[in-house]
C-alpha cells in the first residue's frame, strides 16, 4: 500500500473553545498506481485528508504510513515526502508569482538544489507532459495563459519534481468543458504511465469513469471504500448522504428497471451510446 492511515484523526484549533473535529478514526489505504477519488459532501474532510498525505497537516490522533513507514514529521522526511507526493490546490493559478511560465515551473526543482541542466530537463519534460511545449509559451507570463492552460501549468510545476503521486483538490473548478476534458485526458495518461493519482471532488459525473478506487467520507468518517462498481451498487446509501450517481448511470438504471438489457456499470455517455447502438442493431430484442 502506497499510503495508509491508522485511526487518523484531526481537529482544527484543538484544545480551544472553537475546536472542530474534521477527521475521526480513519483507516484507509491508497494503492500504488491507483486512480483514487475522494468523494463526499462539503465539510466531509476530503481536503483535510489530502493535506495530511504530504504532511501539510499533522494528525491530532492516529498515524500515516508511506510505503509501510510511519511518517515522523522531521524536516528532512517532510522535504522528501513533498517531493514524492505532489499536491495541486484548488485554483492553484492564484498562487503564481513568476514572470514566465518557465520560471514558475523551474522554481521547485531549483529550490530542491537540482543542477541547472537537470532543472532544464525537468521543466521541458513537464511542459511536454501537459501539452504546453508550444513555441513562445515558456517565456509567456503565466497570468496571460487561459484558465485551462493555467491549471495545466500548475500541474506541470508539480510534475517537474517527478512525484510518485499527484494529488489534486477539485481540479476542474472554474474550467469550461473543453479545459476539463483536456485535464481528464492528462490525468488518465499519467495514471496509465504508472503514476498514482488522488483527486478530491464532490462531482461523481466528472471523473469517476477514470477511477479504480473510491473513498467516500461523511463528516470526517469513512462511509465506504472500494471499487466503483461495488460502491455504485449502493445508490440508496449515497443518496442518504447527498451524493448521487452520475446522470448516465441514473439513466441506465431507469432503462434497466424498464426491462432493457443494459449493464449497470456504465460511467460515460460514450459507453451508454455504444450499448444502446448495439442493442438497436440487435433488433431491439430484450
N, C-alpha and C positions, 0 to 999 in steps of 0.2 A: 504494500500500500504506500503510495507516494506521500499523502498527507493523512494523518489520523488524529482524531481528538478523543480524549478520555475525560468524561464528566466535565466538559468545558463549560464554564460559567463566566459571565461578565456583567458587572454593574457599573453604570455611569455614576460618577460622584459618590462612590461607595463610602459609607460611614456618615454621610450628611443627611439632612432632612429632605434633600432633593434627590436622593438616590433612586435610580431607575434600573431595574433588572432587565437587561437586553437579551442575555443568553442564559439558559439553565440546563445543566447536566447533559450536554450534547455528546453523544457517541456516534461519530460518523467517519467515513473514510472516502478519500478521493483516489481512485486507482490511477497509476501512471498511464499516460497515453489516452485517458478517457476524455470525453467531451461532457463535462458535468454542468448541469444547470441548477442554480439555487432559486427556488420558487417560494412564493409566499406573499400574503397581503402586506401592505405598507405597515411598517412597525414590527415586522416579524423577526428581525435580527439579521437579515441577509447581508447587508453592507457591513455590519459589525463583525460578523463571522469572517467575511472576506478579509478584513483588515487584521484579523488575528493570524491569517495564514502566512503573512510575510512580516509579522512582528510589529506592525504599527500600533496594535493594542496588545496589552499583556493581560492574560486571564486573571480574574479575581478568584477563580477556583478551577481545578482540573488542569490538564496538560495537553500539549500539542506535540505530535511526533512527526518528524520529517524523515522519510525513508527509514523508519524504525528508531530514529534517535530523538530523544526528548529535546525540545527547544529550551535552552537555558538563558537566553537573552543577554549574553555577554556581547560586548561591542563587535568583536571580530565575527562571531557567529551571525549576528544580525546583518552585518555588512554582506556576508556571503549569501545569507538567505534572500536578501533583497535583490541580489544579482540573479539567483536561481529561480525566484518566483516573482515575476513582474506584475505590477498592478496598474491598470488604467482606470482612473477615477471617472465619475460622472462628469460629462462635459470637460474633458481634460484640456481642451484648447484654451480654456480660461487661464491656465497656468503657464502658457507660453511666455517666454521672456527674451528669446534670442532674436537677432536681427535677420537671420536667414534660416531656411529650413535645415540646411546642412549643420549649422551651429547648434540648432535645437536638438538634433538627433545625436550630435557628437558630444554633447555635454556629459552624459552619464559615463560613457567609456573613458573620456578624459579624466573625469572625477575619480574613476577607479584606477587611474595611473597607467592605462594602456599606452604603449608607444604610438607615435603619430601614424606610422604605416598601418598598424592594426586598427586604429580608430578609423582611418580612411576606408579600410576594407569592411569594417563592421557597418559603417554608415551606408556605403554603396549597396551592400547586401540587404540591409533593412529597407532601403528605398526600393529596391527591386522586388522584395517580398510583398510590399504593399502597393506596388504599381505607381510609385511617384518618382521614377527614374528619368522622366522626360526632360528634354533639353531645357535648361533655364530654370527648372523648378527648384533645384537645390540652392540657388542663390536668391530665390524669391523670399520675401518676408512671410513667415507662417501666418501672419494676420491677413495676408492678401489671398490666401487659399480659400476655396469654397468650404462650406461646413463639412461636407463629406471628406474632402482632402485633409482638412484639419484633424478630423478623427483618425484618419489613416496615419497622419504624421505623428500623432500622439502614440499610436500603436508601434510605429517604426522606432520611436525613441526608446521604447521598452525592448523591442526585438533586437536592438543594437547591442544589448547586453547578453544576447543569446540565452535567455532563461529556459529552464526546463518546463516551466508552467507559465501560462499567460492568463491573468485574471482580469475580467472586465466588469465594471459596475454599471448596469443599464447602458450598454454601449450604443443603442440606437436612439437615445434621447435627442430630440431636436433634428434628426436626419429625415430627409424625404425618402420616398420609396426606393428610388434609384440608388441613393447612397447606402441605404440599409442593405439592399441586395448585394452591393459590392462588398460591404463589410462581412456579410454572411459567407460569401464565396471565399474571402480571405481566411476567415476562421476555419472553414471546412478544409481548405488546402493546408493550413498549418497543422490541423489535427491529423489529417491523413499522412503528413510527413513525420508524425510521431510526437508532436507537441501536446502536452496536457493543456486543455482549455477549461476554464472555470468562468461561468457567466452568471451574473445576478440579473434577474429580470422578474417582472410580475406579469409579463405578456406571454402566455403559453403559445399563442399563434405565431409568434415571430421566429422563434429559434429552435423550437422543440424537435423539428424534423432532423436537426443535425446532432442531437444529443444521444448518448447511450447510457447516461446515468443522471437521475434526477434526485434532488434532495428538497423536500418541501418542509418549510418551517412555519410555525404559528406561535406568535407571542414568545419567541425565544426558545421554543422547544421543538424537537423533531416530531413532525407529523407522520411522515412516511419517507422512505428512501428505497430506490431500486431502479429497475429498468422501466423505460417509458411505457411499454405495453402493460406491465403489471400495475403501474400507478393509474394509467388512464382507464383501466378496467374498473376503477372505483370512482366513477363520476359523482356519486352522491356524497362521498367523503370530501371531494374537492369543493363541491358546491357549498357544503356546510361552512367552509372557511373562506368563502368569497372568491374561489378560483373556478374557472370554467374551462371546458375542453376547447381546443382550437375550433373555430367555426366549421372547418371542413369535417372535423370529427363529429361535431354535433349533427351536421347534415347527413353523414353516412350512417350515424346511429338511427336517425329517423327513417332512412331508406331501409335499413336492416329490419327495423321494427315493422315496416310495411311488407316485409316478406321478400325483399330483394337480396340476392346472394352476394353481398359485398363483404370483404374482410373489415373488421372494426378498426384495425391499427393502420389507418391512413392519415398522415400528418400534413400533406401538401395538396394544393389544388391540382397539381400535375399528376400525382398518384391517383387522385379521385377521378380525374378526367380519363386516364388510361383504363381504369377499371370500368367506368361507365361505357366507354367506347367498345371495350372488349365484350361487355355484356350485350350491348346493342348488336354487335356483329354476330353474336351467337343466336340472334333472333329473339331477344327479349325473353329467353327461357329461364325460369327460376332455377 
